[in-house]
Amino acid sequence: MTLFDWKLEWNAQRDRPAKVASVVLAVLMGVGSAAVPTLVAPPAAQAYTSRVNVFLVREQGESFDTLVRRSEIVARAAVQRSFDADVLMTDVIVTIIGDNQGVAVPILTVPVSRSDWQLSPDVTQWANYFEAARYLVDDSASEPL
């Protein structure tokens, strides 16, 4: 083996790690580019729902309509408080339960997502009203909701 042959072989062996690294880099950039973001992406945040039940006692002489309006006010505060308390909270379900002389019935429920609430923080838009509650809570039970 001549000195010239020895230098060629030494240079080839010295450049082998660089060649391997360039091949690996080419594979990652070409074929594996779709996999790279999944390797470096942060873990997904887990979303969850808060369920809040609020009991309201019907006051002496309070009409059912007034109880419903009071329920809407309390529900709005409960939804906002739930979202403010936990930034990971994605959905809230608030149920207002009316109590009239020991008879407790749901008045309304407000299931709403954080994004919907941010667009329109209006309880009446998201609330589901329980019509049967009028007949269990209201003494006169005259007109529907």
Secondary structure, 3 states (H helix, E strand, C coil): CCHHHHHHHHHHHHHHHHHHHHHHHHHHHHCHHHCHHHHHCCCCCCCEEEEEEEEEECCCCCCHHHHHHHHHHHHHHHHHHHHHHCCCEEEEEEEEEEEECCEEEEEEEEEEEHHHHHHCCCHHHHCEECCHHHHHHCCCCCCCC
